Amino acid sequence: MWGGRFAVGPDAAMAHINASIDFDRRLYAQDIAASKAHGEMLVRQGIVSAQDGKAILSGLDTILREIEAGDFTFDAALEDIHMNVEARLRALIGEAAGRLHTARSRNDQVATDFRLWLRETIDALDGQLRDLQAALIDQAEAHAATVMPGYTHLQPAQPVTLGHHLLAYVEMFGRDRGRLADCRTRLNECPLGAAALAGTSFPIDRAATAKALGFDRPTANSIDAVSDRDFALEFLSTGAILAVHLSRLAEEIVIWCTDRFAFVALSDAFSTGSSIMPQKRNPDAAELVRGKCGRVIGSLNTLLVVMKGLPLAYGKDMQEDKEPVFDAADTLTLCLAASTGMLRDLRPDVDALRAATAGGFLTATDLADWLVRVLGLPFREAHHATGAIVQRAVKRNCLLAELPLADMQEIEPRITKDVYDVLSVEKAVESRNSLGGTAPVQVKAAVAAARERFL
Ligand code: ARG
């Protein structure tokens, strides 16, 4: 394609390092769509004859069918997807194929293809995130009143409802969707027509190609158009945050499945056995979601380092943009599918969750609040008195709700038997009826609101 001034072909290592066809063949559909839009525009602008244009378009359709049927031979000697398609077009329609590359370069071509691919990928991931939110919301609704220990520092803190806990993830994934949408909005500009870097002397219609490909507008600056990979970096940043969220959910599933916690059971479909220990049920999918987060963060790091310090405009370094993006997208697709599957099948053990709230004096804050509300103690003093009462319960090896009134009165004489009203975990969660709080009524309202906002 570019051999005009060369006497000999490339060294084997040169050819090998240069070729991207093994991975960028994934862009074939976008490459052909962009070529069709470009070709149609060239005809409309009188740059290519109608007859050549017709041959080009039907040739491109044939190539698309061939690739989709698995009848296309990709050739590494032709470097990349752009030249593989063009070479095949020449074989199919002859000399007219050479006119398609008028007023464009592989630099604006690859930037366009990649944006188109990423746009579709973002839309697919958004749908998967929505499915995951739906699974979480359904479980949250079923467990709006299921009490469990809430943790800080992974130490029992206050009783919460499982529904409330799960809805925290719905918020996280909602923000991920927002970031993806934001990235999509910014990437939706069309580089086509920037050509190698400076634009073109042909009378092209960039607005027309942008519109034909569903872009909001053409990119404003031709140098930026071919050298910018912010859209890929934004996608990877967003993807890395999403992967972190998935890893936190996965880690909780791993913890909840341990026999010490035993808060939930995974279905057989999402558990694995051990080849040596017949009794084992391992949460491998959750562990892998947790582990694969490393790949996505690694991909972001890879592309940041590739782009760092690159002078304008295009540099071949930028061919290294695709593999990390493809790998991150594939990893996220798989992790989302596995997470949604685990969540849909998850069987929380309501009794075990309830039983776990017995330890850890989870209603100590409720006792302190009662001392403030009913006796008018300053919170700091109430905190101190409650600490002493907890100490007493530890000594007696009983729950706060089981501690005799006389013991409490030794520490704070004004305490009455009414205090027992706030010491049960059910009362404790019901009382946290502030907006966004853990009370079952709030959780039910939040479930309805989440369906409205996200589904
Ligand atoms: N395969 C190349 C890439 O992915 C396409 C652009 C090549 N441009 C060039 N000037 N050699 O970046």
Residues whose N, C-alpha, C, O or C-beta is under 5 A from the ligand:
A	BS01	LIG	S20 D80 R106 N107 V110 M318 Q319
